[in-house]
Amino acid sequence: MEMDVVTKLREAFPDLSEDTLQQLKGLVRVATYPPNTLICEEGAYEYVFYLIVDGEVEITKHFDGGEERVLRHSTVGDFFGEMALVQQEPRAANVRTTRDTTVIEFDKEVFDNLLASSPELAWRMVRTTFDRLRSNDQTALSDLHEAYMTLARLDKAKLDFIEIAAHELRTPLTVIQGYADVLRNNDVIQTDSVLTEIVGGIMRGTTRLYEIVNGMLDITKIDTDTLKTSRVPVLLQSVFAELKNEFSSALAERKLELHVKQIGDVPYIEADPNLIYKVFYQLLVNAIKYTPDNGSITVTYWLTEVERMGPAVAIAVQDTGIGIDPKHQKAIFEKFYQIGQVALHSSGKTSFKGGGPGLGLALVKGAIEAHQGMVWVESEGYDEEKLPGSAFKVLLPAHTPDFLSQQ
Protein backbone atom coordinates (compact mmCIF):
# COMPACT_ATOMS: atom_id res chain seq x y z
CA MET A 1 0.00 0.00 0.00
CA GLU A 2 1.45 3.34 -1.09
CA MET A 3 2.14 5.82 1.71
CA ASP A 4 0.07 8.99 1.80
CA VAL A 5 3.02 11.40 1.97
CA VAL A 6 0.85 14.52 2.30
CA THR A 7 -0.92 13.08 5.36
CA LYS A 8 2.39 12.22 7.00
CA LEU A 9 3.76 15.70 6.28
CA ARG A 10 0.57 17.32 7.60
CA GLU A 11 0.82 15.33 10.85
CA ALA A 12 4.46 16.33 11.32
CA PHE A 13 4.12 19.97 10.16
CA PRO A 14 0.59 21.21 10.93
CA ASP A 15 1.77 24.81 10.43
CA LEU A 16 2.21 24.33 6.69
CA SER A 17 -0.45 25.34 4.16
CA GLU A 18 -2.07 22.76 1.87
CA ASP A 19 -0.35 24.30 -1.15
CA THR A 20 3.06 23.92 0.52
CA LEU A 21 2.30 20.32 1.49
CA GLN A 22 1.31 19.47 -2.08
CA GLN A 23 4.51 21.07 -3.40
CA LEU A 24 6.62 19.16 -0.88
CA LYS A 25 5.08 15.86 -1.98
CA GLY A 26 6.94 16.06 -5.28
CA LEU A 27 10.23 17.19 -3.75
CA VAL A 28 10.83 14.61 -0.99
CA ARG A 29 11.76 10.92 -1.05
CA VAL A 30 10.40 8.01 0.96
CA ALA A 31 12.93 5.37 1.98
CA THR A 32 12.80 2.26 4.19
CA TYR A 33 15.92 0.97 5.93
CA PRO A 34 16.44 -2.45 7.56
CA PRO A 35 17.60 -2.78 11.20
CA ASN A 36 21.14 -1.63 12.11
CA THR A 37 21.50 0.62 9.09
CA LEU A 38 23.79 3.64 9.65
CA ILE A 39 21.76 6.46 8.14
CA CYS A 40 23.93 9.33 9.44
CA GLU A 41 27.62 8.95 10.25
CA GLU A 42 29.34 11.11 12.86
CA GLY A 43 31.87 13.44 11.22
CA ALA A 44 30.54 12.94 7.70
CA TYR A 45 29.31 15.78 5.47
CA GLU A 46 25.73 14.77 4.63
CA TYR A 47 23.05 17.31 3.70
CA VAL A 48 19.76 15.46 4.18
CA PHE A 49 16.97 16.07 6.70
CA TYR A 50 14.93 13.06 7.86
CA LEU A 51 11.38 12.70 9.21
CA ILE A 52 10.51 9.33 10.77
CA VAL A 53 7.14 7.97 9.69
CA ASP A 54 7.57 4.41 10.92
CA GLY A 55 10.09 2.51 13.07
CA GLU A 56 12.83 3.77 15.39
CA VAL A 57 16.43 5.03 15.29
CA GLU A 58 19.16 5.16 17.93
CA ILE A 59 21.33 8.28 18.11
CA THR A 60 24.85 7.81 19.51
CA LYS A 61 28.02 9.89 19.88
CA HIS A 62 31.68 9.35 20.75
CA PHE A 63 32.82 11.54 23.64
CA ASP A 64 36.51 12.60 23.57
CA GLY A 65 37.30 9.83 21.12
CA GLY A 66 36.24 7.22 23.63
CA GLU A 67 33.27 4.93 24.06
CA GLU A 68 30.19 5.44 21.87
CA ARG A 69 27.32 6.59 24.08
CA VAL A 70 23.58 6.47 23.37
CA LEU A 71 22.05 9.96 23.42
CA ARG A 72 18.42 9.07 22.73
CA HIS A 73 15.96 7.02 20.67
CA SER A 74 13.65 8.70 18.14
CA THR A 75 10.38 7.28 16.82
CA VAL A 76 7.44 8.22 14.59
CA GLY A 77 7.03 11.98 14.20
CA ASP A 78 10.61 12.79 15.27
CA PHE A 79 13.15 14.29 12.91
CA PHE A 80 16.95 14.34 12.74
CA GLY A 81 19.76 15.75 10.62
CA GLU A 82 18.71 19.41 10.92
CA MET A 83 21.81 20.61 12.82
CA ALA A 84 24.26 19.67 10.06
CA LEU A 85 22.13 21.51 7.50
CA VAL A 86 21.66 24.67 9.57
CA GLN A 87 25.32 24.89 10.64
CA GLN A 88 26.74 23.44 7.40
CA GLU A 89 29.04 21.25 9.45
CA PRO A 90 29.69 17.50 9.69
CA ARG A 91 27.22 15.22 11.40
CA ALA A 92 27.50 15.54 15.18
CA ALA A 93 26.26 11.99 15.90
CA ASN A 94 25.56 8.57 14.45
CA VAL A 95 21.99 7.56 13.62
CA ARG A 96 21.18 3.82 13.27
CA THR A 97 17.92 2.05 12.75
CA THR A 98 16.87 -0.36 15.50
CA ARG A 99 14.21 -2.04 13.33
CA ASP A 100 12.67 -1.57 9.88
CA THR A 101 12.33 2.19 9.64
CA THR A 102 10.67 4.38 7.03
CA VAL A 103 11.68 8.03 6.65
CA ILE A 104 10.84 10.97 4.44
CA GLU A 105 14.04 12.56 3.18
CA PHE A 106 14.49 16.27 2.39
CA ASP A 107 17.54 17.56 0.51
CA LYS A 108 19.12 20.76 1.82
CA GLU A 109 17.47 23.09 -0.70
CA VAL A 110 14.03 21.64 0.07
CA PHE A 111 14.73 21.88 3.81
CA ASP A 112 15.79 25.54 3.52
CA ASN A 113 12.63 26.39 1.56
CA LEU A 114 10.55 24.54 4.14
CA LEU A 115 11.90 26.69 6.96
CA ALA A 116 11.52 29.87 4.94
CA SER A 117 7.87 29.10 4.21
CA SER A 118 6.89 28.75 7.87
CA PRO A 119 8.45 30.88 10.65
CA GLU A 120 6.41 28.91 13.19
CA LEU A 121 7.92 25.65 12.00
CA ALA A 122 11.41 27.15 12.03
CA TRP A 123 10.94 28.36 15.60
CA ARG A 124 9.58 24.98 16.72
CA MET A 125 12.55 23.25 15.15
CA VAL A 126 14.95 25.66 16.89
CA ARG A 127 13.35 24.89 20.25
CA THR A 128 13.62 21.15 19.62
CA THR A 129 17.27 21.50 18.63
CA PHE A 130 18.10 23.51 21.74
CA ASP A 131 16.33 20.93 23.91
CA ARG A 132 18.50 18.22 22.37
CA LEU A 133 21.66 20.26 22.88
CA ARG A 134 20.73 20.82 26.51
CA SER A 135 20.11 17.10 26.94
CA ASN A 136 23.49 16.33 25.34
CA ASP A 137 25.16 18.82 27.68
CA GLN A 138 23.58 17.12 30.67
CA THR A 139 24.92 13.78 29.45
CA ALA A 140 28.39 15.26 29.04
CA LEU A 141 28.25 16.86 32.50
CA SER A 142 27.15 13.57 34.02
CA ASP A 143 30.06 11.81 32.33
CA LEU A 144 32.48 14.48 33.55
CA HIS A 145 31.17 14.18 37.11
CA GLU A 146 31.54 10.41 37.03
CA ALA A 147 35.07 10.71 35.62
CA TYR A 148 35.96 13.29 38.30
CA MET A 149 34.70 11.03 41.09
CA THR A 150 36.68 8.11 39.66
CA LEU A 151 39.83 10.23 39.46
CA ALA A 152 39.27 11.48 43.03
CA ARG A 153 39.01 7.90 44.29
CA LEU A 154 42.13 6.88 42.38
CA ASP A 155 44.03 9.91 43.66
CA LYS A 156 43.08 9.13 47.26
CA ALA A 157 44.09 5.49 46.80
CA LYS A 158 47.41 6.66 45.38
CA LEU A 159 47.99 9.02 48.30
CA ASP A 160 47.12 6.27 50.78
CA PHE A 161 49.58 3.95 49.07
CA ILE A 162 52.32 6.60 49.10
CA GLU A 163 51.87 7.26 52.80
CA ILE A 164 51.76 3.57 53.76
CA ALA A 165 54.73 2.72 51.52
CA ALA A 166 56.77 5.62 52.91
CA HIS A 167 56.15 4.63 56.53
CA GLU A 168 56.82 0.95 55.80
CA LEU A 169 60.09 1.77 54.01
CA ARG A 170 61.39 3.92 56.85
CA THR A 171 61.83 1.05 59.32
CA PRO A 172 63.99 -1.25 57.14
CA LEU A 173 65.91 1.81 55.90
CA THR A 174 66.75 2.75 59.47
CA VAL A 175 67.97 -0.80 60.13
CA ILE A 176 70.11 -0.85 56.98
CA GLN A 177 71.59 2.55 57.74
CA GLY A 178 72.33 1.53 61.32
CA TYR A 179 74.17 -1.63 60.31
CA ALA A 180 76.01 0.22 57.54
CA ASP A 181 77.14 2.81 60.05
CA VAL A 182 78.46 0.04 62.31
CA LEU A 183 80.33 -1.49 59.40
CA ARG A 184 81.80 1.86 58.38
CA ASN A 185 83.34 2.29 61.83
CA ASN A 186 84.68 -1.28 61.96
CA ASP A 187 88.51 -1.44 62.07
CA VAL A 188 88.62 -4.26 59.50
CA ILE A 189 86.43 -2.34 57.07
CA GLN A 190 88.46 0.83 57.45
CA THR A 191 91.65 -0.96 56.45
CA ASP A 192 90.13 -2.41 53.25
CA SER A 193 89.50 0.18 50.53
CA VAL A 194 87.14 -2.10 48.58
CA LEU A 195 84.94 -2.77 51.60
CA THR A 196 85.03 0.90 52.52
CA GLU A 197 83.71 1.78 49.06
CA ILE A 198 80.99 -0.88 49.31
CA VAL A 199 79.81 0.42 52.68
CA GLY A 200 79.95 3.97 51.32
CA GLY A 201 77.71 2.90 48.44
CA ILE A 202 75.21 1.43 50.90
CA MET A 203 75.22 4.66 52.90
CA ARG A 204 74.67 6.78 49.78
CA GLY A 205 71.87 4.50 48.66
CA THR A 206 70.04 4.68 51.98
CA THR A 207 70.45 8.46 52.07
CA ARG A 208 68.92 8.70 48.61
CA LEU A 209 66.04 6.44 49.65
CA TYR A 210 65.47 8.58 52.74
CA GLU A 211 65.16 11.64 50.48
CA ILE A 212 62.56 9.86 48.34
CA VAL A 213 60.60 8.61 51.36
CA ASN A 214 60.58 12.05 52.96
CA GLY A 215 59.49 13.55 49.64
CA MET A 216 56.62 11.05 49.47
CA LEU A 217 55.48 12.03 52.96
CA ASP A 218 55.73 15.73 52.09
CA ILE A 219 53.53 15.16 49.04
CA THR A 220 50.84 13.42 51.09
CA LYS A 221 50.86 16.36 53.52
CA ILE A 222 50.55 18.85 50.66
CA ASP A 223 47.67 16.99 49.03
CA THR A 224 45.81 16.53 52.31
CA ASP A 225 46.41 20.14 53.41
CA THR A 226 48.28 18.98 56.52
CA LEU A 227 51.65 20.50 55.59
CA LYS A 228 52.66 22.79 58.44
CA THR A 229 55.14 25.59 57.87
CA SER A 230 57.12 27.42 60.51
CA ARG A 231 57.81 31.10 59.78
CA VAL A 232 61.24 32.45 60.66
CA PRO A 233 63.62 34.87 58.90
CA VAL A 234 65.39 33.08 56.03
CA LEU A 235 68.26 34.62 54.09
CA LEU A 236 68.30 33.25 50.55
CA GLN A 237 71.98 34.02 50.19
CA SER A 238 72.72 31.45 52.89
CA VAL A 239 70.37 28.89 51.33
CA PHE A 240 72.06 29.13 47.94
CA ALA A 241 75.55 29.04 49.46
CA GLU A 242 74.67 25.81 51.27
CA LEU A 243 73.15 24.30 48.13
CA LYS A 244 76.17 25.22 46.04
CA ASN A 245 78.35 23.35 48.49
CA GLU A 246 75.88 20.42 48.53
CA PHE A 247 76.07 19.98 44.76
CA SER A 248 79.78 20.71 44.33
CA SER A 249 80.69 17.05 43.66
CA ALA A 250 77.82 16.49 41.22
CA LEU A 251 78.61 19.71 39.38
CA ALA A 252 82.28 18.79 39.09
CA GLU A 253 81.42 15.29 37.88
CA ARG A 254 79.11 16.65 35.18
CA LYS A 255 81.41 19.59 34.34
CA LEU A 256 78.62 22.08 35.06
CA GLU A 257 78.96 25.61 36.34
CA LEU A 258 76.60 27.03 38.96
CA HIS A 259 76.39 30.81 39.27
CA VAL A 260 74.43 32.59 42.00
CA LYS A 261 73.68 36.28 41.43
CA GLN A 262 71.99 38.67 43.82
CA ILE A 263 70.69 41.90 42.23
CA GLY A 264 70.52 44.77 44.70
CA ASP A 265 69.54 44.42 48.34
CA VAL A 266 67.35 41.42 49.06
CA PRO A 267 65.70 41.19 52.49
CA TYR A 268 65.01 38.13 54.57
CA ILE A 269 61.85 36.22 53.76
CA GLU A 270 59.50 34.89 56.41
CA ALA A 271 59.48 31.18 55.61
CA ASP A 272 60.04 27.60 56.69
CA PRO A 273 63.81 27.13 56.20
CA ASN A 274 63.53 23.37 55.71
CA LEU A 275 60.88 23.68 52.99
CA ILE A 276 62.62 26.56 51.24
CA TYR A 277 65.81 24.50 51.15
CA LYS A 278 63.89 21.56 49.64
CA VAL A 279 62.32 23.82 47.01
CA PHE A 280 65.60 25.07 45.60
CA TYR A 281 67.28 21.70 46.15
CA GLN A 282 64.67 20.15 43.83
CA LEU A 283 64.93 22.97 41.28
CA LEU A 284 68.70 22.57 41.13
CA VAL A 285 68.43 18.78 40.87
CA ASN A 286 66.03 19.30 37.97
CA ALA A 287 68.37 21.80 36.27
CA ILE A 288 71.37 19.47 36.67
CA LYS A 289 69.42 16.49 35.29
CA TYR A 290 68.34 18.21 32.10
CA THR A 291 71.50 20.15 31.34
CA PRO A 292 74.12 18.25 29.30
CA ASP A 293 77.73 18.11 30.51
CA ASN A 294 79.72 21.36 30.18
CA GLY A 295 76.56 23.46 30.56
CA SER A 296 75.73 26.09 33.15
CA ILE A 297 73.03 26.92 35.69
CA THR A 298 72.39 30.45 36.94
CA VAL A 299 70.35 31.36 39.99
CA THR A 300 69.37 35.03 40.06
CA TYR A 301 67.27 36.71 42.75
CA TRP A 302 66.12 40.25 43.41
CA LEU A 303 63.50 42.32 45.22
CA THR A 304 60.42 43.31 43.23
CA GLU A 305 56.81 44.43 43.62
CA VAL A 306 53.94 42.11 42.67
CA GLU A 307 50.27 43.02 42.37
CA ARG A 308 48.21 41.49 45.22
CA MET A 309 51.40 40.22 46.85
CA GLY A 310 53.26 43.42 47.53
CA PRO A 311 57.03 43.32 48.06
CA ALA A 312 58.34 39.98 46.83
CA VAL A 313 61.59 38.20 46.16
CA ALA A 314 61.84 36.90 42.60
CA ILE A 315 64.12 33.92 41.98
CA ALA A 316 64.99 32.51 38.56
CA VAL A 317 66.78 29.17 38.10
CA GLN A 318 67.99 29.28 34.49
CA ASP A 319 69.79 26.38 32.79
CA THR A 320 71.30 25.75 29.37
CA GLY A 321 69.57 22.40 29.07
CA ILE A 322 67.31 20.62 26.65
CA GLY A 323 64.23 22.70 27.47
CA ILE A 324 60.61 21.75 28.00
CA ASP A 325 57.87 21.50 25.40
CA PRO A 326 55.09 24.07 26.09
CA LYS A 327 52.50 21.28 26.32
CA HIS A 328 54.30 19.87 29.38
CA GLN A 329 55.02 23.14 31.19
CA LYS A 330 52.00 22.98 33.51
CA ALA A 331 51.81 19.21 33.86
CA ILE A 332 55.38 18.80 35.16
CA PHE A 333 54.26 20.23 38.49
CA GLU A 334 51.81 17.35 38.96
CA LYS A 335 52.95 14.40 41.07
CA PHE A 336 54.32 11.36 39.19
CA TYR A 337 54.35 13.25 35.88
CA GLN A 338 57.22 12.05 33.67
CA ILE A 339 58.36 13.42 30.31
CA GLY A 340 59.44 10.86 27.76
CA GLN A 341 59.68 7.10 28.21
CA VAL A 342 60.39 6.28 31.83
CA ALA A 343 62.04 2.98 30.87
CA LEU A 344 64.70 4.86 28.89
CA HIS A 345 65.66 7.23 31.71
CA SER A 346 69.03 6.66 33.29
CA SER A 347 69.23 6.14 37.02
CA GLY A 348 70.89 8.57 39.39
CA LYS A 349 69.81 11.75 41.08
CA THR A 350 71.98 14.10 39.03
CA SER A 351 72.85 12.05 35.94
CA PHE A 352 71.78 13.50 32.58
CA LYS A 353 68.05 12.86 32.07
CA GLY A 354 68.15 10.76 35.24
CA GLY A 355 64.94 9.15 36.39
CA GLY A 356 63.09 9.79 39.61
CA PRO A 357 59.72 9.27 41.29
CA GLY A 358 58.23 12.40 39.69
CA LEU A 359 57.60 14.13 43.01
CA GLY A 360 60.24 16.89 43.06
CA LEU A 361 58.40 19.60 41.13
CA ALA A 362 55.09 18.70 42.79
CA LEU A 363 56.81 19.31 46.12
CA VAL A 364 58.17 22.62 44.81
CA LYS A 365 54.69 23.79 43.77
CA GLY A 366 53.06 22.69 47.02
CA ALA A 367 55.73 24.25 49.25
CA ILE A 368 55.76 27.56 47.35
CA GLU A 369 51.98 27.83 47.46
CA ALA A 370 52.06 27.03 51.19
CA HIS A 371 54.12 30.24 51.48
CA GLN A 372 51.53 32.17 49.40
CA GLY A 373 54.01 32.31 46.54
CA MET A 374 53.96 31.33 42.86
CA VAL A 375 56.12 29.11 40.66
CA TRP A 376 56.13 28.51 36.90
CA VAL A 377 58.50 27.53 34.11
CA GLU A 378 59.43 29.32 30.89
CA SER A 379 61.07 27.57 27.95
CA GLU A 380 61.03 28.00 24.18
CA GLY A 381 60.62 24.26 23.77
CA TYR A 382 62.43 20.93 23.81
CA ASP A 383 65.52 20.48 21.67
CA GLU A 384 68.52 18.31 22.56
CA GLU A 385 70.66 19.92 19.86
CA LYS A 386 69.90 23.65 20.12
CA LEU A 387 69.52 23.49 23.94
CA PRO A 388 67.03 26.32 24.48
CA GLY A 389 67.14 25.81 28.26
CA SER A 390 64.50 26.38 30.91
CA ALA A 391 63.90 29.06 33.52
CA PHE A 392 62.00 28.10 36.66
CA LYS A 393 60.70 31.26 38.27
CA VAL A 394 59.56 31.70 41.86
CA LEU A 395 57.89 34.59 43.66
CA LEU A 396 57.92 34.63 47.48
CA PRO A 397 56.45 37.36 49.71
CA ALA A 398 59.26 39.51 51.13
CA HIS A 399 59.50 41.29 54.44
CA THR A 400 61.29 44.54 55.13
CA PRO A 401 63.70 45.05 58.07
CA ASP A 402 60.67 46.12 60.17
CA PHE A 403 59.69 42.46 60.22
CA LEU A 404 63.00 41.50 61.82
CA SER A 405 62.65 44.12 64.56
CA GLN A 406 59.34 42.55 65.58
CA GLN A 407 60.82 39.09 66.13
Secondary structure by P-SEA (a helix, b strand, c coil): cccaaaaaaaaacccccaaaaaaacccbbbbbbcccccccccccccbbbbbbcccbbbbbbbccccccccccccccccccaaaaaaacccccbbbbbccbbbbbbbcaaaaaaaaaacaaaaaaaaaaaaaaaaaaaaaaaaaaaaaaaaaaaaaaaaaaaaaaaaaaaaaaaaaaaaaaaaaaacccccccaaaaaaaaaaaaaaaaaaaaaaaaaaaaaaaaccbbbbbccccaaaaaaaaaaaaaaaaaaabbbbbbbbccccccccccaaaaaaaaaaaaaaaaaacccccbbbbbbbbbccccccbbbbbbbccccccccccccccccccccccccccccccccccccccccccaaaaaaaaaaaacbbbbccccbbbccccbbbbbbbbbbbbcccccccc
